[in-house]
Amino acid sequence: MQLIANIIVGVIAGLHIGFLILEMFLWQTPFGRKTFGLTPDFAAQSAKLAANQGLYNGFLAAGLIWGLLTPDGFYIKVFFLSCVIVAGLYGGLTVKKSILIIQAVPAIIALVLLHL
């Protein structure tokens, strides 16, 4: 069960690296604007905020990777998965419901599997 949990944690870390890239580097590109449904004007106005958000997603990814690389990183993974869950719940309630599915649900599954 630990192997499956760690694989899911790795996938979640990968997702957050992807979020970092989208928010920090691709926000104003056609791909970034299409992904988030942004107009060119809004993308330009919000680029610094998106980059800041991307940086935080990078910190979440780094924490999950740290937990995976630490011999007994159970509590590190629990902490960072909990952070991902809170961020996913907040985003799902305040921005877009799909954030709940994309971010919070996989982290909840990984957290449950870690405890089995």
C-alpha angles and dihedrals in degrees: 000000000000091000092054091046091050092049090053090047088053091050090050090050088050091051090053091050086053091050089051091053093046095047100039103035111013102038095108097036122099089253093051093045091049092047092054098030094242133159116230090248095051092045090054093047094048100038095106092049091049091049090052090050090048090054090055090050087053090054090053090051091048091051093050091048090048089053091050093049096046112091092230100021095148096120093042090055091045091052096048094042087052089052090051090049093051091047091048093049092048093046091046092052099041107029116017133344092225089069087068091057097040098043114017103038097055090047091050090051091049092048092051092048091049089058095049 
